C-alpha cells in the first residue's frame, strides 16, 4: 500500500515504511501530482510548479528523470504519461489531503486530526507557497466547522483555550473571534467576551478602516442583553427530509463540492444539482442533506416540485404554503398573494439555519420564490435543466451530475445482490446510469433464480429490459418526460443525434446529422444541453449517455442522416490529410452531402485528427464500402505519425475488404499496399509480405509504374524488418530507378534514404552517408519536411556507428525538432532511443536515461511491446 502525505512535511510510505523522496524539486513533483491525484497535470504546469520562472534549459528532460525516479520509489503506485501531462494513479484515500476532504462530510473531528503541521513543509517557491496558503485556509474552515458543531452541542468552557490560541493566530477573522466570544460567555466570563469584541473592533478600524460585520455586532448585543438563546439547546424543528437512500455509493467529488459551497458565509448558499432524468440527483441531495443535517439546527425542509413528472409541475404558491405550515405558521395566517407569501417565508427564516431541498424543479420561476434570505440557510435544488437564471442572478453553485464509474456501478449491484457471477458484466451493461442500475438490481433481487448473465444478455439487445409498468421506474418513460418538453425541431434533432457513430460529436457533425445549418444547430444543442439530454464535455464537443443515445435513436432510422455524417468525417479527414502531406497523390471523392470543417493549416489538421481519432474509427465501421477505403487512406498519415500501429492495420484491413467487394483494381492495389506497409511496421511480417506481393501482382495488370515504385519501396522495408537485406536492396534499387524515370524527386528522396539505411545496416557506412546526404539535399531543395526527420535520424545512426558522436547528437536533435513540429511521435521515439545510446557511449548517463525514459513513454503509448522491454533493459543496466 502506498500513502502520500502533504498535510505537513511531504512524505510517502510504501507498506507503512517511509520512502526517501530525494531532493526538494523531486518531492515538489510528487506533491503537485498528489494534490491532483487521478487527474492529468500538464507538463507545463509541473514545470511551473517545480521551477517557476527559473526553469533549466531542458526542463522536460529533468522532469522526466524526476518522474522516472518517483515511479521506481512508489511502486506499486503508478505515474502514467497521458496526453499532455502526467497522472498519479492512486486511490484518493491514499493521499491525506483527499482523505481529509472526504472525511469533512462524515467526521470533522477525524478530518481535522489528519493535519500534522504546516502543509507542504520543506517545499519552496511561488507555487508551493500559494498552495500552502490555500490549504491553511481550508484547514481553518474545517476547524471552525468543528467548533460550530461543538458549540451547537452546548460546549463552551471546554473550547476557551483552543479558541484563544486560534484568535491569536487569526485576530481579524470575525468567525473565529465570534466563536471565542460565545465560548467565553458560556464559561461565565462575560467581561472577557465583551473585551474580545472591543479588541477586534479596534484592530479592524486601525488596520482595515472598517467596523465588525453584522453577525459579530449582533452577537455582541445579545451578550450585552444576556440573551437566554445563547445558552439554549435545540428545540423541536421541522425534519422533512425523506429517508436517506439505501446503499448509497460513490459521488465523492460531488459531495465534497456541495460541502465546500456550504463553507461560505454572508449569503444564502444555493447549490443547483443538474443532470438528465435517472442520473441520481435526488439521491445525491438526500444523502448529502442527511450527512450534514446537524449543521442546520433550525430544521430541514423538503418539497418535490414535480417539474418533470407526468402531472403538472407544483406551482410556487402551493409549495410556499406547505413550507410555511412546516415552519409553524398557521394556515389562516398565510397570505393569498405569492409575493406576500415569499416575504413571510423569508421573515420566518430570518436568523435561522435551515436547509431547504427543492427537488425536481422545472425552471427558475418555480424556484426563486422559495429561496430564503437568511445567511444561515442553504438550498439544494435538483433539476434536469441547468437553471441558468438561478445561477446568474442568485449566486447558485451549479453541479452537473454524470454517470457512475465502473467500480461505483459494481458496488451498487453488489450491495443489493452480493458477490454473484456476471455482476461485472451486468454493471457494465448499465453504463454507470444509476436508474438503470437500480432497475436491474431490483429485477435481479426479485428473481433470484434468474442468472445475472441472462439479464445482461437482455440488456445487450436494447432498452427493452429496462421498461417497467411503473413509469417512475422506467428509463424510457423517465427520458420521455424530458423529450416531451422539447419543441418538434429539438425532438427530431435529439433522435438524429442518437445515430452519431462515435462517442461524441462536434458542431459540424451535429449539423450534418440533423440537416440543420450550423448556427441553428448550435441553438438546438443549447436547448438539449439545458434539458441534460446532451452534455458539452469540452468546448465545442457534445456527448450523450449510452442509454440516452439508445433511447434517442430507437424511434428513428435515417440512412440519409448517416450518409451526411459519414461525408462530414470523410471530407474533413481528406482535407486534413492534404495539409499534412500536400505532395501525396490524392484520391478522388464524390460530392459532400454533410458539412465539412475547413481547417486552416497543418497544426489545425493534427489537432482535429487527435480529437476525432476514435470517432473516425467508429465512422469507418458504419460507412458504405466506397467510403471505407477512402477513410483509411485519409487517416493513414495521421495514424503513422502518431504511431497508432494497430489502428493502422485495422483500418486498412477494413479498406482491403471494402475494395475487394467493390472490385476496383486501383482501390485494391492501394489498400493492399498500405495494409502490407502497416502490417510490416506492426511486426506482422508474413501478412506484410503477402499483402505487398498481392499489390505487386495487381499493379502489373494495370501498368501503373508509380504504384509499382511505391510497392517496391514498401517491400524493401518489409524485407529489411525480416532480416533479409539482399532482397530489400533489390526492391529499393528498383524503386529508386522508377522514381528517377518518372521524375518524382520527393519519392526519390524516400528511396535514397531507404537505400542509405540498408547500406548502413550492412556496414557500408560511407556509401550510406552519401545516399542519405543526397536524400537530404533533395528533400530540402523541394521543401519536403516530412521525410527530413527520417533522413536526419539515418545520418545520426551512421555518425554514431562511425564514432562521430557529437555530429550524431546534432543530427538527432534536429530530427527531434522536426518531429515535434510535425507531431510525429512514432519516429521521435525511435530517434530518442538511438540518441540515448549515443549519450551512454559518450559517458553522459543522466542524459542517456532522460532520452530512454522519453522513448519508453512513446513506445508504451504506441503499444510497441518489444521496444518497451528492450529500453527497460537498457535503463535497468544504467542502475
ROGUVO-155849 format. One line per 8 residues: their letters; for each residue x, y, z of C-alpha. Coordinates in steps of 0.02 Angstrom, whole numbers. Example, Ala and Ser with C-alpha at 12.3 -4.5 7.8 and 13.67 -1.06 7.14 Angstrom:
BEGIN
as	615 -225 390 | 684 -53 357
//
This chain:
BEGIN
xxxxxxxx	0 0 0 | 63 175 -46 | 21 333 53 | 67 512 9 | 55 643 147 | 54 830 112 | -33 899 268 | 134 934 348
xxxxxxxx	303 881 280 | 287 796 110 | 306 611 149 | 273 446 59 | 256 274 135 | 256 105 49 | 180 -34 155 | 198 79 306
xxxxxxxx	383 113 281 | 441 292 241 | 524 320 72 | 669 439 39 | 592 552 -91 | 756 634 -140 | 785 819 -174 | 655 953 -141
xxxxxxxx	613 978 -326 | 577 792 -346 | 465 800 -192 | 381 951 -269 | 337 847 -423 | 256 715 -312 | 162 847 -212 | 93 928 -370
xxxxxxxx	34 759 -434 | -37 708 -264 | -141 867 -249 | -223 818 -414 | -219 628 -388 | -311 537 -527 | -310 690 -641 | -185 737 -776
xxxxxxxx	-67 878 -730 | 1 959 -889 | 189 955 -912 | 199 1145 -924 | 105 1159 -760 | 226 1038 -675 | 374 1137 -739 | 296 1296 -668
xxxxxxxx	263 1210 -501 | 442 1147 -484 | 545 1291 -555 | 431 1440 -576 | 514 1564 -694 | 687 1491 -665 | 667 1331 -765 | 828 1246 -827
xxxxxxxx	874 1233 -1011 | 788 1065 -1037 | 654 1061 -901 | 554 922 -983 | 703 803 -983 | 739 840 -800 | 555 822 -759 | 552 654 -847
xxxxxxxx	701 599 -741 | 611 650 -580 | 455 556 -634 | 556 402 -676 | 638 400 -504 | 470 425 -418 | 396 281 -516 | 533 169 -450
xxxxxxxx	514 232 -271 | 325 223 -263 | 287 57 -347 | 154 -16 -348 | 78 158 -368 | 91 218 -548 | 135 384 -627 | 70 373 -804
xxxxxxxx	107 483 -954 | -56 541 -1030 | -92 663 -1169 | -5 824 -1120 | 50 776 -945 | 68 652 -803 | -58 575 -683 | -32 491 -514
xxxxxxxx	-138 334 -518 | -180 303 -336 | -333 286 -225 | -385 461 -168 | -393 395 10 | -206 359 -1 | -172 548 -5 | -206 629 164
xxxxxxxx	-272 790 87 | -407 697 -11 | -445 586 139 | -468 746 241 | -589 817 112 | -691 657 107 | -698 646 298 | -758 826 316
xxxxxxxx	-930 767 262 | -934 624 387 | -822 655 537 | -750 829 557 | -650 783 712 | -563 641 621 | -534 752 470 | -451 890 571
xxxxxxxx	-343 763 661 | -257 718 497 | -158 882 496 | 22 861 554 | 81 1041 542 | 104 1170 405 | 58 1091 236 | 194 1058 106
xxxxxxxx	330 1086 235 | 502 1080 154 | 448 1145 -16 | 493 1318 -77 | 443 1426 -224 | 291 1527 -275 | 183 1376 -318 | 216 1289 -152
xxxxxxxx	184 1448 -53 | 23 1484 -148 | -43 1307 -120 | 14 1311 61 | -89 1468 94 | -244 1393 12 | -225 1235 117 | -205 1337 277
xxxxxxxx	-369 1424 238 | -452 1256 204 | -391 1190 371 | -455 1344 462 | -629 1324 385 | -635 1142 441 | -579 1187 618 | -712 1322 627
xxxxxxxx	-845 1200 564 | -795 1078 701 | -804 1216 830 | -979 1261 768 | -1032 1081 794 | -966 1080 971 | -1047 1248 1012 | -1214 1185 947
xxxxxxxx	-1193 1034 1061 | -1185 1155 1209 | -997 1162 1238 | -916 1324 1293 | -787 1320 1432 | -702 1167 1352 | -664 1271 1196 | -593 1429 1276
xxxxxxxx	-408 1384 1274 | -413 1315 1097 | -506 1466 1031 | -392 1588 1122 | -244 1515 1027 | -338 1519 861 | -392 1700 890 | -211 1749 923
xxxxxxxx	-163 1670 757 | -310 1747 661 | -351 1908 755 | -452 1985 612 | -557 1830 570 | -731 1877 634 | -793 1697 630 | -652 1640 745
xxxxxxxx	-675 1790 860 | -863 1760 870 | -837 1579 920 | -713 1634 1054 | -835 1763 1121 | -976 1635 1133 | -863 1509 1220 | -808 1641 1346
xxxxxxxx	-989 1692 1378 | -1042 1511 1409 | -893 1492 1527 | -964 1634 1631 | -830 1758 1575 | -945 1893 1507 | -818 2034 1533 | -686 1938 1435
xxxxxxxx	-810 1909 1293 | -851 2095 1284 | -666 2140 1292 | -633 2022 1147 | -760 2118 1043 | -680 2285 1091 | -508 2223 1037 | -563 2156 869
xxxxxxxx	-661 2315 830 | -506 2419 868 | -396 2309 759 | -519 2315 614 | -533 2505 622 | -345 2528 634 | -290 2401 503 | -436 2395 381
xxxxxxxx	-533 2553 417 | -696 2459 445 | -812 2404 586 | -855 2223 628 | -986 2139 521 | -1170 2122 563 | -1156 1944 633 | -1021 1992 759
xxxxxxxx	-1112 2152 809 | -1272 2053 838 | -1180 1929 948 | -1107 2073 1049 | -1280 2147 1075 | -1353 1979 1127 | -1212 1956 1255 | -1248 2130 1325
xxxxxxxx	-1431 2084 1337 | -1393 1913 1414 | -1499 1832 1278 | -1553 1663 1351 | -1548 1589 1174 | -1359 1593 1184 | -1371 1454 1313 | -1521 1366 1236
xxxxxxxx	-1511 1190 1169 | -1602 1134 1011 | -1792 1143 1009 | -1914 1042 904 | -1889 1090 723 | -1956 1030 554 | -1868 872 491 | -1947 846 321
xxxxxxxx	-1808 753 232 | -1865 587 160 | -1768 434 217 | -1588 431 155 | -1558 322 2 | -1506 145 49 | -1336 81 -5 | -1280 249 -75
xxxxxxxx	-1108 236 -157 | -984 348 -246 | -1004 533 -287 | -858 585 -175 | -811 736 -282 | -990 797 -295 | -1019 778 -108 | -859 874 -74
xxxxxxxx	-912 1014 -192 | -1078 1034 -101 | -989 1041 66 | -864 1168 1 | -1005 1282 -58 | -1082 1272 115 | -923 1339 195 | -952 1513 126
xxxxxxxx	-1036 1642 235 | -1128 1806 207 | -1259 1743 86 | -1383 1603 63 | -1287 1454 -4 | -1378 1382 -155 | -1320 1228 -249 | -1409 1177 -409
xxxxxxxx	-1384 992 -449 | -1425 963 -632 | -1425 810 -742 | -1532 700 -851 | -1677 600 -781 | -1622 449 -680 | -1444 507 -653 | -1463 510 -463
xxxxxxxx	-1489 694 -422 | -1616 666 -283 | -1515 526 -204 | -1360 636 -200 | -1456 781 -124 | -1537 673 10 | -1377 581 53 | -1283 745 74
xxxxxxxx	-1427 826 169 | -1435 685 297 | -1247 687 321 | -1250 875 357 | -1416 891 446 | -1326 936 607 | -1264 1096 525 | -1444 1156 513
xxxxxxxx	-1508 1154 692 | -1666 1250 647 | -1729 1116 529 | -1731 1038 357 | -1871 1068 232 | -1908 962 78 | -2028 986 -67 | -2048 889 -230
xxxxxxxx	-2086 1020 -361 | -2137 887 -489 | -2056 987 -629 | -2039 841 -749 | -2171 722 -684 | -2315 666 -796 | -2430 776 -690 | -2422 966 -691
xxxxxxxx	-2275 1048 -600 | -2311 1111 -424 | -2344 1298 -425 | -2235 1404 -309 | -2385 1464 -205 | -2436 1286 -159 | -2255 1245 -117 | -2238 1401 -8
xxxxxxxx	-2397 1364 89 | -2330 1191 131 | -2161 1259 185 | -2239 1394 294 | -2350 1268 380 | -2199 1159 417 | -2115 1312 495 | -2260 1334 617
xxxxxxxx	-2362 1466 527 | -2549 1438 547 | -2634 1409 378 | -2755 1555 413 | -2604 1671 431 | -2532 1630 259 | -2575 1770 134 | -2650 1731 -36
xxxxxxxx	-2528 1836 -138 | -2371 1746 -197 | -2256 1894 -161 | -2328 1911 15 | -2307 1725 45 | -2125 1736 -8 | -2098 1886 107 | -2173 1796 256
xxxxxxxx	-2069 1641 216 | -1908 1743 218 | -1960 1830 379 | -1991 1666 468 | -1820 1600 413 | -1728 1759 466 | -1585 1721 587 | -1617 1534 568
xxxxxxxx	-1504 1399 499 | -1617 1292 391 | -1582 1177 244 | -1711 1185 104 | -1712 1044 -26 | -1809 1088 -184 | -1819 928 -285 | -1862 907 -470
xxxxxxxx	-1875 1091 -515 | -1931 1136 -689 | -1868 1315 -707 | -1812 1471 -615 | -1989 1541 -600 | -2037 1391 -494 | -1882 1405 -382 | -1849 1590 -349
xxxxxxxx	-1997 1623 -231 | -1938 1477 -123 | -1764 1546 -91 | -1736 1607 89 | -1646 1768 130 | -1556 1718 290 | -1367 1697 276 | -1376 1544 387
xxxxxxxx	-1487 1448 266 | -1437 1335 123 | -1536 1273 -27 | -1512 1115 -129 | -1602 1114 -296 | -1614 966 -414 | -1670 988 -594 | -1650 917 -768
xxxxxxxx	-1622 1095 -825 | -1469 1199 -782 | -1571 1341 -705 | -1455 1471 -780 | -1554 1616 -708 | -1539 1549 -531 | -1351 1532 -557 | -1329 1704 -635
xxxxxxxx	-1446 1808 -526 | -1446 1717 -360 | -1269 1650 -350 | -1315 1467 -358 | -1169 1347 -373 | -1202 1234 -523 | -1159 1049 -503 | -1181 941 -659
xxxxxxxx	-1207 758 -620 | -1134 624 -734 | -1135 434 -734 | -1052 324 -603 | -881 245 -631 | -856 59 -657 | -808 24 -476 | -954 126 -408
xxxxxxxx	-1076 39 -527 | -1017 -130 -469 | -1033 -79 -288 | -1215 -28 -316 | -1259 -202 -380 | -1155 -296 -253 | -1238 -200 -111 | -1406 -272 -168
xxxxxxxx	-1360 -439 -245 | -1199 -486 -157 | -1050 -560 -248 | -1126 -657 -391 | -1064 -721 -557 | -1083 -599 -702 | -1110 -449 -587 | -968 -356 -676
xxxxxxxx	-1047 -388 -846 | -1216 -332 -783 | -1141 -173 -710 | -1051 -135 -873 | -1214 -154 -971 | -1293 -15 -866 | -1154 106 -917 | -1148 190 -747
xxxxxxxx	-1328 251 -758 | -1397 248 -579 | -1579 224 -630 | -1531 80 -744 | -1428 2 -605 | -1573 19 -484 | -1696 -59 -606 | -1589 -210 -647
xxxxxxxx	-1539 -235 -464 | -1722 -236 -415 | -1766 -361 -550 | -1622 -474 -508 | -1664 -469 -323 | -1848 -507 -358 | -1799 -655 -469 | -1652 -737 -379
xxxxxxxx	-1669 -893 -487 | -1630 -792 -644 | -1443 -794 -689 | -1369 -621 -700 | -1294 -669 -867 | -1468 -687 -939 | -1515 -512 -881 | -1353 -443 -951
xxxxxxxx	-1390 -529 -1117 | -1560 -446 -1125 | -1477 -277 -1097 | -1366 -309 -1247 | -1524 -315 -1353 | -1576 -139 -1308 | -1678 -38 -1185 | -1823 -160 -1180
xxxxxxxx	-1755 -243 -1024 | -1768 -78 -933 | -1951 -49 -972 | -2066 -59 -823 | -2251 -43 -796 | -2216 90 -664 | -2165 246 -763 | -2061 313 -618
xxxxxxxx	-1952 157 -627 | -1940 150 -816 | -1792 230 -900 | -1881 259 -1067 | -2029 337 -976 | -1917 449 -872 | -1824 508 -1027 | -1986 532 -1122
xxxxxxxx	-2041 662 -995 | -1888 766 -1040 | -1914 744 -1227 | -2097 797 -1215 | -2038 967 -1154 | -1941 995 -1317 | -2001 1081 -1475 | -2031 974 -1628
xxxxxxxx	-1866 1030 -1706 | -1770 993 -1546 | -1851 822 -1526 | -1810 774 -1706 | -1630 832 -1684 | -1616 734 -1521 | -1671 575 -1611 | -1550 600 -1756
xxxxxxxx	-1404 639 -1640 | -1431 466 -1567 | -1363 399 -1733 | -1192 480 -1707 | -1066 340 -1738 | -935 394 -1610 | -930 433 -1425 | -954 619 -1453
xxxxxxxx	-978 744 -1593 | -934 921 -1643 | -1043 1060 -1709 | -1019 1017 -1893 | -1054 833 -1863 | -1214 881 -1773 | -1263 994 -1918 | -1230 852 -2039
xxxxxxxx	-1336 728 -1940 | -1483 844 -1915 | -1478 932 -2083 | -1486 1099 -1993 | -1373 1250 -2026 | -1225 1263 -1907 | -1291 1416 -1817 | -1463 1340 -1797
xxxxxxxx	-1398 1175 -1730 | -1296 1271 -1601 | -1459 1338 -1527 | -1538 1165 -1531 | -1389 1090 -1440 | -1400 1225 -1309 | -1582 1178 -1278 | -1540 992 -1269
xxxxxxxx	-1398 1033 -1151 | -1515 1132 -1039 | -1626 978 -1033 | -1472 870 -997 | -1506 758 -1145 | -1334 802 -1214 | -1179 862 -1122 | -1045 982 -1183
xxxxxxxx	-898 893 -1103 | -769 1005 -1190 | -784 1168 -1287 | -875 1126 -1448 | -890 940 -1406 | -1053 857 -1356 | -1094 681 -1298 | -1244 578 -1246
xxxxxxxx	-1251 444 -1115 | -1256 273 -1200 | -1430 232 -1136 | -1496 405 -1180 | -1419 384 -1352 | -1502 215 -1375 | -1668 289 -1321 | -1647 435 -1442
xxxxxxxx	-1609 326 -1593 | -1735 187 -1567 | -1877 282 -1650 | -1777 342 -1800 | -1688 256 -1943 | -1613 378 -2067 | -1486 318 -2194 | -1481 496 -2262
xxxxxxxx	-1426 566 -2093 | -1294 431 -2076 | -1232 466 -2252 | -1217 651 -2214 | -1115 624 -2057 | -1001 498 -2145 | -971 627 -2281 | -932 757 -2149
xxxxxxxx	-796 649 -2074 | -728 586 -2241 | -712 755 -2325 | -641 840 -2171 | -514 699 -2147 | -466 707 -2330 | -438 895 -2319 | -339 874 -2158
xxxxxxxx	-227 743 -2240 | -192 860 -2386 | -125 985 -2260 | -15 852 -2180 | 58 791 -2345 | 20 902 -2496 | 142 801 -2605 | 40 642 -2587
xxxxxxxx	-55 591 -2744 | -237 620 -2693 | -383 501 -2715 | -549 557 -2788 | -702 593 -2681 | -882 618 -2730 | -987 770 -2681 | -1007 804 -2495
xxxxxxxx	-1184 793 -2426 | -1128 840 -2250 | -1046 994 -2176 | -856 977 -2178 | -740 1077 -2065 | -625 1199 -2154 | -454 1180 -2072 | -328 1322 -2096
xxxxxxxx	-159 1235 -2077 | -62 1079 -2031 | -70 1110 -1843 | -259 1126 -1851 | -267 966 -1954 | -168 868 -1825 | -274 940 -1684 | -434 890 -1775
xxxxxxxx	-369 713 -1802 | -321 700 -1618 | -496 748 -1563 | -589 644 -1693 | -473 492 -1699 | -590 372 -1607 | -744 439 -1698 | -663 412 -1867
xxxxxxxx	-633 230 -1825 | -815 214 -1774 | -873 302 -1932 | -775 181 -2040 | -867 35 -1960 | -1038 102 -2016 | -987 178 -2183 | -1026 109 -2356
xxxxxxxx	-883 21 -2448 | -846 172 -2558 | -809 274 -2402 | -722 137 -2302 | -561 128 -2401 | -560 315 -2430 | -571 344 -2242 | -424 225 -2219
xxxxxxxx	-324 325 -2347 | -369 490 -2263 | -322 425 -2089 | -160 341 -2140 | -38 487 -2121 | -103 537 -1950 | -103 360 -1882 | 76 330 -1941
xxxxxxxx	138 495 -1869 | 61 456 -1701 | 121 276 -1700 | -55 201 -1692 | 8 41 -1773 | -137 -73 -1726 | -266 54 -1783 | -174 74 -1948
xxxxxxxx	-181 -113 -1979 | -365 -122 -1932 | -423 23 -2041 | -329 -49 -2191 | -396 -224 -2162 | -568 -146 -2173 | -509 -49 -2326 | -449 -208 -2412
xxxxxxxx	-614 -296 -2378 | -713 -148 -2446 | -602 -132 -2601 | -619 -320 -2635 | -809 -306 -2626 | -806 -157 -2744 | -688 -244 -2866 | -599 -79 -2905
xxxxxxxx	-419 -125 -2957 | -348 46 -2910 | -429 42 -2739 | -374 -139 -2713 | -193 -102 -2760 | -185 47 -2643 | -271 -44 -2500 | -161 -200 -2515
xxxxxxxx	-3 -93 -2520 | -48 12 -2370 | -105 -140 -2269 | 59 -226 -2310 | 158 -75 -2253 | 58 -57 -2093 | 71 -242 -2053 | 260 -235 -2075
xxxxxxxx	277 -87 -1957 | 169 -179 -1830 | 281 -333 -1838 | 157 -440 -1937 | 289 -491 -2063 | 200 -633 -2152 | 44 -530 -2178 | 152 -384 -2237
xxxxxxxx	241 -484 -2373 | 82 -572 -2427 | -15 -408 -2449 | 128 -317 -2534 | 158 -458 -2659 | -30 -461 -2693 | -21 -275 -2728 | 128 -300 -2843
xxxxxxxx	32 -434 -2937 | -117 -319 -2957 | -13 -173 -3018 | 71 -274 -3155 | -101 -291 -3233 | -137 -104 -3231 | 38 -47 -3281 | 41 91 -3150
xxxxxxxx	230 119 -3135 | 216 246 -2993 | 112 124 -2891 | 241 -11 -2929 | 380 101 -2865 | 286 133 -2703 | 254 -53 -2679 | 436 -98 -2708
xxxxxxxx	492 37 -2587 | 373 -36 -2457 | 434 -213 -2495 | 612 -156 -2460 | 558 -101 -2286 | 464 -264 -2255 | 614 -371 -2305 | 733 -264 -2200
xxxxxxxx	625 -293 -2047 | 634 -480 -2080 | 823 -475 -2085 | 834 -504 -2274 | 941 -355 -2331 | 986 -428 -2503 | 801 -440 -2552 | 772 -268 -2479
xxxxxxxx	913 -192 -2583 | 844 -268 -2742 | 673 -188 -2717 | 736 -18 -2658 | 853 -10 -2807 | 708 -43 -2924 | 600 86 -2835 | 739 216 -2850
xxxxxxxx	757 182 -3036 | 569 202 -3065 | 558 364 -2964 | 701 439 -3064 | 623 387 -3230 | 458 462 -3176 | 545 620 -3114 | 473 611 -2939
xxxxxxxx	610 693 -2832 | 513 683 -2668 | 493 495 -2684 | 672 481 -2745 | 723 558 -2577 | 622 424 -2487 | 706 286 -2587 | 880 360 -2564
xxxxxxxx	854 366 -2375 | 794 184 -2377 | 947 136 -2478 | 1064 228 -2359 | 984 144 -2207 | 1007 -28 -2285 | 1188 9 -2329 | 1221 65 -2151
xxxxxxxx	1141 -92 -2081 | 1260 -193 -2193 | 1411 -94 -2128 | 1440 10 -2287 | 1441 175 -2193 | 1519 292 -2320 | 1403 241 -2464 | 1262 251 -2338
xxxxxxxx	1311 429 -2290 | 1320 478 -2474 | 1145 408 -2508 | 1068 494 -2357 | 1152 661 -2391 | 1085 655 -2569 | 912 617 -2499 | 926 764 -2379
xxxxxxxx	979 882 -2517 | 829 831 -2623 | 706 848 -2479 | 772 1020 -2432 | 776 1081 -2611 | 592 1036 -2630 | 545 1096 -2454 | 479 924 -2407
xxxxxxxx	490 921 -2218 | 401 755 -2187 | 546 646 -2242 | 686 755 -2173 | 668 694 -1993 | 690 513 -2051 | 843 558 -2156 | 923 652 -2011
xxxxxxxx	890 502 -1899 | 978 391 -2026 | 1126 509 -2034 | 1134 513 -1843 | 1141 324 -1840 | 1280 323 -1971 | 1380 454 -1873 | 1361 353 -1714
xxxxxxxx	1420 194 -1798 | 1574 285 -1865 | 1620 365 -1697 | 1563 541 -1740 | 1460 557 -1582 | 1444 747 -1572 | 1385 751 -1753 | 1263 610 -1714
xxxxxxxx	1187 707 -1569 | 1166 860 -1678 | 1078 756 -1811 | 964 675 -1682 | 919 842 -1601 | 875 918 -1770 | 769 764 -1811 | 677 781 -1645
xxxxxxxx	639 964 -1678 | 562 918 -1846 | 464 775 -1766 | 396 896 -1638 | 343 1020 -1772 | 255 880 -1867 | 176 798 -1715 | 272 641 -1768
xxxxxxxx	282 538 -1608 | 320 370 -1688 | 485 422 -1767 | 527 531 -1617 | 527 378 -1503 | 649 289 -1621 | 764 440 -1626 | 763 461 -1437
xxxxxxxx	807 277 -1420 | 960 295 -1532 | 1007 461 -1454 | 1008 379 -1282 | 1136 252 -1342 | 1247 390 -1409 | 1239 482 -1242 | 1281 322 -1149
xxxxxxxx	1434 290 -1257 | 1490 469 -1226 | 1475 441 -1038 | 1328 560 -1011 | 1225 436 -910 | 1096 564 -848 | 1055 622 -1023 | 1050 442 -1086
xxxxxxxx	925 400 -951 | 818 550 -996 | 817 502 -1181 | 772 321 -1145 | 636 369 -1021 | 555 481 -1152 | 574 345 -1284 | 496 221 -1164
xxxxxxxx	345 333 -1141 | 322 341 -1328 | 340 154 -1351 | 214 121 -1213 | 88 243 -1285 | 109 161 -1456 | 93 -16 -1390 | 266 -68 -1452
xxxxxxxx	296 -208 -1328 | 464 -271 -1388 | 536 -96 -1392 | 470 -67 -1215 | 558 -223 -1150 | 720 -178 -1237 | 726 1 -1170 | 675 -55 -996
xxxxxxx	826 -172 -1001 | 939 -28 -1051 | 875 81 -909 | 898 -60 -785 | 1077 -83 -844 | 1112 100 -804 | 1074 62 -621
//
